[in-house]
Amino acid sequence: MPDEKDKQLNSDQEIPETEATEAEESSDPQEPRQTEYGLVKTQFIENEMQSSYLDYAMSVIVARALPDVRDGLKPVHRRVLYSMNELGLTSKAKYRKSATVVGDVLGKYHPHGDIAVYDTLVRMAQVFAMRYPLVDGQGNFGSIDGDNAAAMRYTEAKMKALSEEMLSDIDKDTVDFSPNFDGTRQEPQVLPAKVPQLLLNGTLGIAVGMATNIPPHNLGEIVDGTIKLIDNPDTSIEELMQIIPGPDFPTGAEIFNIDDIKIAYTTGKGRVLMRAVANIEEKKNGSFRIIVSEIPYQVNKAELISKIADLVKLKKLEGISDLRDESDRKEGVRIVIELKNNAYPKKILNGLYELTAMQSVFHVNMLALVDGIQPRVLTLKNVLEEFIKHRQKVVRRRTEFELNRARERAHILEGLKKALDHIDEIIKLIRGSETKEIAHQNLMSKFDLSDKQSTAILEMRLSALAGLERKKIEDELKEKLELIKRLEGILASAVEILKIIKKELLEIKEKFGDERRTKINHSSIGQFRAEDLIPNEQVIVSLTKDNYIKRVPVSTYRAQNRGGKGVAGMTTKEEDTVEHLLVTSTLNDIMFFTDKGRVFNTKVYELPASSRIAKGQAIVNILQLAPDEKVTAIISIDSKKKNGANDYFFMGTRNGVVKKTLIDAYKNVRKSGLIAVKLNNRDELKWVCVTSGKDEMILITRNGQSVHFNEHDVRPMGRSAAGVRGIKLKSGDEVISMGIATDENSEVFTILENGYGKKTKINNFTLQKRGGIGIRASKVTQKTGHVVEALVNVKDDGDMVIISKQGQIIRMPIKSVKRLGRDTQGVTLMRLNSGDKVSSMTILKKEKIEESATPENSDDNAQDKLDQSDKSDKGNEKSEETKNDEKTEPVKKN
């Protein structure tokens, strides 16, 4: 059964027209209606929130957060200065407690918290925050380290002399006043401001939906720029920048990228790149240190030092041994960064700029209130134009005020002069009057005097009747009449007003101008490139079997004659041996290939620099290696060649597998590494060469076998492919060397475990197909030991460096090594201690090394050892070329 409500909904009855109209009228929610509380008007909540929020936003924008372009001050700054002026705290007065100023400002003008007022007072007194402080503070007003100021009851303050110029002539009706928050007194809407404070000290403010950030500038430059604009209103911003080249920060530092500053001045928005001033000093012991003497604006020095320390701790900045803050009030900022002996000072300095606030950006947003109510983004020229307009109004109103005062005084003086001319009659008239009021009226009617003149005559003393006093009145009247004429001339000429503005600006410059603190560097700074500051020098990179790596300058090892004992090249751990030597440049890329078939990439200069005998640093601190992963091949290539479209990485494994892949496939190597080759059967990646795709390759095994084949026999493969067979190995044999054979005049340099070695012409190695057993490359016997290393394309115009497993190194000219046949054992190149074996060998090309002036032997008996070595080698050469040594098998003739 339908309920009553359904009946009403289903009813076909119509509402009468009059009733419907009344219902529609009463349905208007915004129609005022009478209630028991009075007349109530309903408002939609969205409309009320919109209206209220806009009122709040405008209040914040106009009355709190944004500065006025005319005096460059926010209301709180203006109120602090005006209150101090009323209290008589001028630059020549005694200091008063800051609490006095704060209390006066709060009670009379600023209905907000005392913290806001005191923080404003503190900032206006900080020499590192304001380019030209407006408050002279006494006590602890904070520091550049971020220390807070002492409580207002402990500190004292008064105005700076420059602040007096901001308030100059405020009592001459130069600016408009408005009631304070409770209507009990008047406060200025803007200060007269003789200087463009907005540019002078800059400002920072965050309003609702907008913000401002204006840098400080040099007073002398601002004054000169303003005068330039007064003289020529059509002056462009480019012309102004010849006078005002950029901001001038209180903390000094350097600014770069003039084009960015030009954009900021032209559009009102932009960026200013700041850098700390740092010098590299060399100490007596040959090490270096970095002295930071100026830091960017608004940078907390203590936080900067803490950040540097954290970066050193996290090893993001290496080469820093000590960090000290030696700053004081007398010398200013002084941060001392001590460097390690092997550090690159310029590289570390560049890292400091990149990773810390020693390089910062000041984001310019020149937003200010125009005419006190309209927020606008202003250009440099706009700011100066608005200031000039403001000063024109101030000077005009001041002139009008002084003119009115001069006219009033001249009017009185004219009355006094007339009285002195008729003094007897006036005295008689006054004596005959019954009251003062009657005398006043009689004077006005009989002598045609004004009310003020009559009053002045009645108040005149008898001493004015003296001759000298009469002369003073006449002189003053003459002076006032001249002043009136001059003031009227000023008001009648806009040019005269501008002359006054210029004159006052020059007086301010003469009194308060100083030298620029921030240096302007006209060069541009782009992205950081650490290699731009790294010297390009030849180094030897050594890697041990246990993966300890280091780099040492080539000049550390002087050339010696063959057969010498060499010098200690590395202090290795027990049972550790040096496996790889590489001559490269500090600016090259160095790629590490591991036994697991992965590749890592870094810069040579990022490897740890060590002394000649140091063991180096564990490579796991540089590369993200697995616990059982070892680096088995290193290769250095130029970064430009790395991206070559026709270059290949040619790889070889211990089991004789080879693979060719475009270098471009390895251009983006992750920090965690990249797969270089897919390995099978517990194989290991051992060698990598950079080839052109048209080269000839040679593989040499531990037992002295070799195969010489054309690179065309190996097709290009993908990055993670497994490769193809390069040489067929006999049981117990393994590949120990792979090289490129492109020059018919080059040779293969072979060295064996027991210090024997030789050179062999490449044309002695027959070109074969890959995958075969190959031919003999060196005679391997018990006397010579197995083949350790074989280098291809060796020429006589360089040196060779041989290192033993115990860390001994010898360097000798390649031309001193004998050229022998393919199936020979070689001559003695290095005499080894008992139990020592040759570990590795590398070649130093003559054009890439710094030759020693005169090669010397480190031992006193060096020449005797050299002679004995020559004799021994001659005997070996003879037997090898004919019947070989008696302990070896006869040579098979081809």
TORTOR-614075 format. One line per field, with one value per residue (C-alpha): residue in three letters; y, x, z. Coordinates in steps of 0.5 Angstrom, whole numbers. Example, Ala and Ser with C-alpha at 12.3 -4.5 7.8 and 13.67 -1.06 7.14 Angstrom:
<rs>
residuo <- (ala|ser);
c2 <- (-9|-2);
c1 <- (25|27);
c3 <- (16|14);
</rs>
This chain:
<rs>
residuo <- (met|pro|asp|glu|lys|asp|lys|gln|leu|asn|ser|asp|gln|glu|ile|pro|glu|thr|glu|ala|thr|glu|ala|glu|glu|ser|ser|asp|pro|gln|glu|pro|arg|gln|thr|glu|tyr|gly|leu|val|lys|thr|gln|phe|ile|glu|asn|glu|met|gln|ser|ser|tyr|leu|asp|tyr|ala|met|ser|val|ile|val|ala|arg|ala|leu|pro|asp|val|arg|asp|gly|leu|lys|pro|val|his|arg|arg|val|leu|tyr|ser|met|asn|glu|leu|gly|leu|thr|ser|lys|ala|lys|tyr|arg|lys|ser|ala|thr|val|val|gly|asp|val|leu|gly|lys|tyr|his|pro|his|gly|asp|ile|ala|val|tyr|asp|thr|leu|val|arg|met|ala|gln|val|phe|ala|met|arg|tyr|pro|leu|val|asp|gly|gln|gly|asn|phe|gly|ser|ile|asp|gly|asp|asn|ala|ala|ala|met|arg|tyr|thr|glu|ala|lys|met|lys|ala|leu|ser|glu|glu|met|leu|ser|asp|ile|asp|lys|asp|thr|val|asp|phe|ser|pro|asn|phe|asp|gly|thr|arg|gln|glu|pro|gln|val|leu|pro|ala|lys|val|pro|gln|leu|leu|leu|asn|gly|thr|leu|gly|ile|ala|val|gly|met|ala|thr|asn|ile|pro|pro|his|asn|leu|gly|glu|ile|val|asp|gly|thr|ile|lys|leu|ile|asp|asn|pro|asp|thr|ser|ile|glu|glu|leu|met|gln|ile|ile|pro|gly|pro|asp|phe|pro|thr|gly|ala|glu|ile|phe|asn|ile|asp|asp|ile|lys|ile|ala|tyr|thr|thr|gly|lys|gly|arg|val|leu|met|arg|ala|val|ala|asn|ile|glu|glu|lys|lys|asn|gly|ser|phe|arg|ile|ile|val|ser|glu|ile|pro|tyr|gln|val|asn|lys|ala|glu|leu|ile|ser|lys|ile|ala|asp|leu|val|lys|leu|lys|lys|leu|glu|gly|ile|ser|asp|leu|arg|asp|glu|ser|asp|arg|lys|glu|gly|val|arg|ile|val|ile|glu|leu|lys|asn|asn|ala|tyr|pro|lys|lys|ile|leu|asn|gly|leu|tyr|glu|leu|thr|ala|met|gln|ser|val|phe|his|val|asn|met|leu|ala|leu|val|asp|gly|ile|gln|pro|arg|val|leu|thr|leu|lys|asn|val|leu|glu|glu|phe|ile|lys|his|arg|gln|lys|val|val|arg|arg|arg|thr|glu|phe|glu|leu|asn|arg|ala|arg|glu|arg|ala|his|ile|leu|glu|gly|leu|lys|lys|ala|leu|asp|his|ile|asp|glu|ile|ile|lys|leu|ile|arg|gly|ser|glu|thr|lys|glu|ile|ala|his|gln|asn|leu|met|ser|lys|phe|asp|leu|ser|asp|lys|gln|ser|thr|ala|ile|leu|glu|met|arg|leu|ser|ala|leu|ala|gly|leu|glu|arg|lys|lys|ile|glu|asp|glu|leu|lys|glu|lys|leu|glu|leu|ile|lys|arg|leu|glu|gly|ile|leu|ala|ser|ala|val|glu|ile|leu|lys|ile|ile|lys|lys|glu|leu|leu|glu|ile|lys|glu|lys|phe|gly|asp|glu|arg|arg|thr|lys|ile|asn|his|ser|ser|ile|gly|gln|phe|arg|ala|glu|asp|leu|ile|pro|asn|glu|gln|val|ile|val|ser|leu|thr|lys|asp|asn|tyr|ile|lys|arg|val|pro|val|ser|thr|tyr|arg|ala|gln|asn|arg|gly|gly|lys|gly|val|ala|gly|met|thr|thr|lys|glu|glu|asp|thr|val|glu|his|leu|leu|val|thr|ser|thr|leu|asn|asp|ile|met|phe|phe|thr|asp|lys|gly|arg|val|phe|asn|thr|lys|val|tyr|glu|leu|pro|ala|ser|ser|arg|ile|ala|lys|gly|gln|ala|ile|val|asn|ile|leu|gln|leu|ala|pro|asp|glu|lys|val|thr|ala|ile|ile|ser|ile|asp|ser|lys|lys|lys|asn|gly|ala|asn|asp|tyr|phe|phe|met|gly|thr|arg|asn|gly|val|val|lys|lys|thr|leu|ile|asp|ala|tyr|lys|asn|val|arg|lys|ser|gly|leu|ile|ala|val|lys|leu|asn|asn|arg|asp|glu|leu|lys|trp|val|cys|val|thr|ser|gly|lys|asp|glu|met|ile|leu|ile|thr|arg|asn|gly|gln|ser|val|his|phe|asn|glu|his|asp|val|arg|pro|met|gly|arg|ser|ala|ala|gly|val|arg|gly|ile|lys|leu|lys|ser|gly|asp|glu|val|ile|ser|met|gly|ile|ala|thr|asp|glu|asn|ser|glu|val|phe|thr|ile|leu|glu|asn|gly|tyr|gly|lys|lys|thr|lys|ile|asn|asn|phe|thr|leu|gln|lys|arg|gly|gly|ile|gly|ile|arg|ala|ser|lys|val|thr|gln|lys|thr|gly|his|val|val|glu|ala|leu|val|asn|val|lys|asp|asp|gly|asp|met|val|ile|ile|ser|lys|gln|gly|gln|ile|ile|arg|met|pro|ile|lys|ser|val|lys|arg|leu|gly|arg|asp|thr|gln|gly|val|thr|leu|met|arg|leu|asn|ser|gly|asp|lys|val|ser|ser|met|thr|ile|leu|lys|lys|glu|lys|ile|glu|glu|ser|ala|thr|pro|glu|asn|ser|asp|asp|asn|ala|gln|asp|lys|leu|asp|gln|ser|asp|lys|ser|asp|lys|gly|asn|glu|lys|ser|glu|glu|thr|lys|asn|asp|glu|lys|thr|glu|pro|val|lys|lys|asn);
c2 <- (0|7|11|19|21|17|20|27|25|22|28|31|38|44|50|56|61|66|61|59|66|66|60|62|68|65|60|65|63|70|74|77|75|77|72|72|75|80|81|75|75|68|67|61|58|58|65|67|63|66|73|72|68|74|79|75|74|82|83|79|81|89|89|84|80|85|91|98|99|106|105|98|96|92|95|91|94|101|101|99|105|110|108|108|115|117|114|119|113|116|114|119|117|112|105|103|96|92|90|98|98|92|94|101|98|93|98|103|100|93|88|82|77|80|75|78|85|82|78|84|88|83|82|89|89|83|85|78|79|86|90|96|95|100|98|99|93|92|85|78|79|72|69|67|60|60|62|65|72|73|75|82|84|83|86|94|98|104|107|107|114|111|110|117|118|114|118|125|130|125|131|136|133|129|122|120|118|113|111|105|99|102|109|113|115|116|112|113|109|110|113|119|114|118|112|106|101|96|94|97|91|87|83|76|75|70|72|68|66|70|71|76|75|81|81|87|92|96|103|107|103|104|112|112|108|112|119|116|115|122|125|120|117|113|109|102|96|94|101|101|94|98|101|96|90|85|84|86|81|82|76|77|71|71|71|68|68|75|73|70|77|80|76|77|85|85|81|81|74|70|67|69|64|65|61|62|65|59|59|53|54|50|48|47|40|40|38|43|46|50|56|59|66|68|64|65|70|66|60|58|57|51|47|48|45|40|38|37|33|28|28|26|21|18|18|22|27|24|27|31|30|35|41|47|53|59|64|70|77|81|76|74|67|63|55|51|44|40|36|29|29|25|29|34|40|43|37|37|44|43|37|42|47|41|38|43|50|53|54|56|60|66|66|73|75|82|83|89|94|99|105|101|97|93|88|88|84|90|90|94|100|100|100|106|109|108|111|117|118|117|122|127|127|127|133|137|136|138|144|146|145|149|155|155|156|161|165|164|167|172|175|175|179|184|185|186|191|195|195|198|203|206|204|210|210|202|203|209|205|199|203|206|200|197|190|185|183|191|192|186|189|196|194|190|195|201|199|193|187|180|176|173|179|183|177|177|185|184|179|182|184|191|189|188|196|196|198|191|187|191|190|182|183|186|181|175|178|179|172|169|173|170|163|164|166|160|155|157|157|149|148|151|147|139|140|143|138|132|137|136|129|128|132|129|122|124|126|120|116|121|119|112|109|103|98|92|86|81|80|79|73|74|67|62|56|50|43|40|37|34|32|40|41|34|35|30|26|19|14|7|3|-4|-9|-15|-22|-20|-14|-9|-3|4|9|12|17|14|19|15|9|11|7|2|-2|-9|-15|-10|-12|-6|-2|-4|-3|-5|-8|-13|-18|-24|-29|-24|-22|-16|-19|-13|-7|-1|5|10|18|21|23|17|12|5|-1|-7|-14|-19|-27|-27|-24|-17|-10|-4|3|9|15|13|20|16|11|11|15|12|12|7|2|2|-4|0|0|-6|-5|-7|0|2|-3|-7|-14|-20|-24|-29|-24|-22|-17|-21|-15|-8|-3|4|8|15|17|20|13|9|12|10|7|2|0|-7|-10|-16|-21|-28|-33|-37|-43|-40|-37|-31|-26|-19|-14|-6|-2|2|-4|-2|6|6|1|1|2|-5|-7|-10|-17|-17|-24|-31|-36|-43|-49|-45|-41|-34|-28|-26|-21|-15|-11|-5|-7|-4|-10|-11|-13|-19|-23|-27|-32|-35|-40|-42|-48|-43|-45|-39|-38|-32|-31|-25|-22|-23|-30|-28|-25|-19|-21|-19|-16|-22|-28|-33|-33|-38|-42|-38|-44|-51|-53|-59|-62|-57|-51|-45|-38|-33|-27|-24|-19|-15|-16|-10|-8|-12|-9|-10|-16|-20|-19|-26|-26|-33|-34|-34|-28|-30|-26|-24|-20|-24|-21|-22|-25|-31|-33|-36|-33|-39|-40|-39|-46|-50|-52|-47|-46|-45|-38|-39|-45|-47|-51|-52|-47|-42|-43|-42|-36|-31|-25|-24|-17|-16|-10|-8|-3|-1|7|6|2|-4|-5|-12|-14|-20|-23|-21|-14|-12|-8|-6|-1|-2|0|-5|-4|-7|-14|-19|-21|-28|-33|-36|-43|-40|-39|-32|-28|-26|-20|-20|-23|-26|-27|-34|-37|-31|-31|-26|-23|-18|-14|-7|-3|5|8|14|19|18|18|23|20|21|25|20|13|10|4|4|-1|1|-6|-4|-4|-11|-14|-11|-14|-21|-21|-19|-25|-30|-27|-28|-35|-36|-33|-37|-44|-42|-40|-46|-52|-49|-50|-57|-58|-57|-61|-59|-54|-57|-54|-51);
c1 <- (0|3|5|3|9|8|1|4|9|4|-1|-3|-5|-2|1|-3|1|2|4|9|12|13|16|21|23|24|28|34|39|42|36|36|31|29|31|31|38|37|37|41|44|46|53|55|61|65|64|66|72|74|73|76|83|84|83|88|93|93|94|100|103|102|103|108|112|114|118|116|120|121|124|126|123|118|113|117|123|120|117|123|127|122|121|128|128|123|127|132|137|141|148|151|146|148|146|139|137|134|128|126|126|122|117|116|115|110|106|106|106|107|101|105|110|116|120|119|121|127|129|129|133|138|139|139|145|149|155|154|147|147|151|150|147|142|143|149|149|153|153|152|148|149|155|156|156|148|149|143|143|143|136|134|135|142|144|144|142|142|141|147|148|146|139|139|139|133|129|132|126|121|118|117|111|115|111|104|102|97|94|97|93|89|89|92|98|101|106|109|107|114|120|124|130|135|138|135|135|131|138|143|141|136|131|128|120|115|108|102|102|109|116|121|129|133|141|145|149|155|152|157|155|148|149|152|147|142|145|146|139|137|141|139|132|133|139|139|140|146|149|147|150|157|156|152|156|152|151|155|155|157|161|165|166|166|160|160|156|155|149|145|146|144|137|136|136|133|127|127|128|134|140|147|152|157|163|167|174|179|187|192|198|204|207|215|214|212|204|199|193|187|185|178|177|170|164|158|152|147|152|152|160|159|154|159|165|161|159|166|168|162|164|171|168|164|170|166|172|179|185|184|188|185|180|180|176|181|176|176|173|180|182|175|173|179|178|184|183|190|191|195|202|199|192|191|189|185|181|179|177|173|170|168|165|161|159|158|155|162|158|151|146|142|135|133|126|125|118|116|110|109|105|105|99|101|106|110|116|121|127|134|132|124|127|131|126|121|126|127|120|119|125|122|116|120|124|118|114|120|121|113|114|120|117|111|115|119|113|110|116|117|110|111|118|114|109|115|119|112|112|119|117|111|114|111|104|104|106|101|95|97|97|91|87|83|85|90|84|82|89|90|84|86|93|89|85|89|96|93|96|94|92|99|103|98|100|107|107|104|109|115|120|122|129|127|127|135|139|142|136|132|138|137|130|131|137|133|127|132|134|127|125|131|130|122|125|130|124|119|124|126|118|117|123|123|131|132|129|133|139|138|137|143|147|144|146|153|154|151|156|162|160|158|161|166|170|166|167|164|169|166|169|167|168|162|161|158|157|163|169|174|179|179|183|187|194|195|201|203|203|204|198|199|195|197|194|190|187|191|192|195|198|205|208|212|218|219|222|229|231|237|241|239|241|241|237|232|229|223|217|212|211|206|203|206|204|201|204|204|200|198|202|199|202|196|194|191|185|184|178|180|176|177|175|174|174|167|166|164|167|167|169|173|177|185|186|180|185|189|196|201|209|213|214|207|202|196|189|184|180|174|174|173|169|163|166|163|167|170|171|178|180|184|185|185|185|185|182|181|174|173|175|171|165|168|163|168|172|171|173|177|177|181|180|184|181|183|176|176|170|169|164|163|166|159|156|159|158|154|157|153|157|155|158|156|156|162|162|158|163|163|166|169|173|176|176|184|185|182|184|181|181|179|176|181|187|191|191|196|195|201|200|204|208|210|205|202|196|196|190|186|181|176|175|171|164|162|158|153|155|153|155|160|165|168|175|181|186|186|190|193|192|195|196|193|193|198|198|194|196|194|199|198|205|210|216|214|216|213|217|217|219|219|219|226|228|229|227|227|225|222|220|212|213|216|209|205|198|193|186|183|182|188|194|199|206|212|213|218|223|220|225|226|232|227|221|214|212|210|208|208|207|206|208|214|219|226|224|222|223|220|219|219|216|217|213|217|216|222|222|227|226|231|231|228|233|238|234|237|233|232|228|222|224|229|229|232|237|237|234|233|237|232|233|232|225|223|220|218|210|209|212|209|212|213|213|218|214|209|215|219|226|232|237|243|241|244|245|243|249|256|258|253|258|261|254|252|259|258|250|253|258|253|248|253|254|247|245|251|248|241|242|246|245|241|244|246|240|235|233|235|231|227|229|223);
c3 <- (0|-2|4|4|1|-5|-6|-5|-11|-15|-14|-21|-17|-19|-14|-15|-19|-13|-9|-14|-14|-7|-6|-12|-8|-2|-5|-6|-1|-1|0|7|12|18|24|32|31|26|19|16|9|7|3|-1|2|-4|-6|2|1|-5|-3|4|1|-4|2|6|-1|-2|5|5|-2|0|8|9|4|-2|-2|-5|-11|-9|-2|-3|4|7|12|18|15|14|21|25|22|23|30|31|28|33|39|37|35|30|28|33|39|44|43|46|48|42|46|47|39|38|44|41|34|36|41|35|28|27|30|29|33|37|33|26|28|32|26|22|26|27|19|18|22|19|15|11|10|8|3|6|13|16|23|27|32|39|41|38|32|29|24|17|21|22|29|32|35|42|45|44|52|51|44|43|37|33|26|21|18|11|14|16|9|8|13|11|10|12|17|11|8|3|3|5|12|14|21|24|26|32|29|35|30|23|20|13|7|4|6|2|1|-3|-6|-9|-3|-7|-11|-6|-1|-5|-2|-1|0|-1|-1|-4|-11|-12|-9|-10|-10|-11|-11|-7|-12|-11|-9|-13|-19|-18|-17|-23|-27|-24|-26|-33|-34|-31|-37|-42|-41|-47|-44|-46|-41|-45|-44|-36|-36|-38|-31|-27|-29|-24|-17|-11|-6|2|2|-5|-9|-16|-21|-28|-35|-36|-41|-36|-32|-38|-38|-31|-32|-38|-36|-29|-28|-29|-25|-23|-22|-16|-14|-8|-9|-8|-9|-9|-5|-6|1|2|2|-5|-3|-4|0|-2|1|1|2|0|-1|-5|-2|3|4|11|12|18|13|7|11|14|7|5|11|9|2|4|9|3|-2|-7|-6|-6|-4|2|8|13|13|18|19|20|20|24|25|23|16|15|12|11|10|9|5|6|0|-1|-4|-10|-11|-17|-14|-20|-20|-13|-13|-19|-15|-9|-14|-17|-11|-5|-5|-7|-13|-12|-16|-14|-18|-19|-19|-19|-16|-13|-11|-16|-13|-7|-9|-16|-16|-22|-25|-26|-31|-28|-32|-29|-22|-23|-27|-21|-16|-20|-21|-13|-12|-17|-12|-6|-8|-11|-4|0|-5|-4|4|4|0|4|10|7|5|12|15|10|11|18|17|12|18|23|18|17|25|26|20|24|31|35|32|33|41|41|38|43|49|47|46|52|51|47|42|41|40|35|31|31|28|22|20|21|18|13|17|17|23|23|22|28|33|31|32|39|41|39|44|46|44|37|37|37|31|30|31|26|21|22|21|14|12|14|10|4|5|5|-1|-5|-2|-5|-12|-12|-10|-15|-20|-18|-18|-25|-28|-28|-30|-24|-20|-23|-22|-15|-15|-18|-13|-7|-11|-12|-4|-2|-7|-4|3|3|-4|-4|-8|-11|-7|-12|-18|-25|-29|-36|-38|-38|-34|-37|-35|-30|-34|-29|-34|-37|-30|-30|-33|-39|-37|-39|-33|-32|-29|-26|-24|-19|-19|-13|-16|-13|-18|-18|-23|-23|-28|-33|-31|-25|-28|-32|-37|-36|-40|-41|-37|-31|-24|-25|-19|-14|-18|-13|-6|-6|-1|0|-6|-10|-17|-22|-28|-32|-34|-39|-41|-42|-41|-35|-39|-43|-41|-38|-39|-34|-37|-32|-32|-32|-38|-36|-37|-33|-35|-31|-33|-32|-27|-23|-21|-15|-16|-12|-11|-14|-9|-6|-7|-9|-8|-8|-15|-11|-8|-15|-19|-17|-17|-15|-9|-14|-20|-22|-27|-33|-38|-38|-44|-45|-51|-53|-51|-58|-61|-57|-61|-67|-72|-75|-69|-66|-59|-61|-55|-53|-48|-44|-48|-55|-56|-60|-61|-65|-63|-65|-59|-60|-56|-50|-50|-44|-39|-32|-25|-24|-31|-37|-40|-45|-48|-46|-43|-43|-40|-34|-39|-38|-42|-42|-48|-51|-57|-61|-68|-75|-78|-83|-78|-77|-71|-67|-61|-58|-52|-46|-49|-55|-60|-65|-70|-75|-78|-82|-77|-83|-81|-75|-76|-72|-66|-61|-54|-50|-56|-54|-60|-64|-64|-65|-64|-62|-56|-54|-47|-41|-46|-46|-49|-46|-51|-57|-61|-68|-74|-79|-80|-84|-81|-74|-70|-64|-58|-53|-46|-42|-35|-33|-36|-43|-49|-57|-62|-69|-75|-76|-83|-80|-78|-84|-85|-83|-82|-75|-71|-73|-68|-71|-71|-66|-64|-59|-56|-49|-45|-38|-38|-41|-38|-41|-45|-40|-45|-53|-56|-63|-67|-63|-66|-64|-62|-55|-49|-45|-38|-35|-28|-24|-19|-13|-16|-19|-25|-31|-36|-43|-50|-55|-60|-55|-55|-61|-67|-67|-71|-69|-66|-62|-54|-54|-50|-42|-41|-34|-28|-23|-16|-14|-14|-18|-25|-30|-29|-34|-40|-43|-48|-48|-54|-55|-57|-51|-46|-43|-44|-38|-40|-39|-37|-31|-27|-20|-18|-17|-21|-27|-32|-30|-30|-37|-40|-37|-39|-46|-46|-44|-49|-55|-53|-53|-59|-63|-60|-62|-69|-70|-66|-60|-53|-51|-46|-52|-58|-65|-69|-74|-81|-85);
</rs>
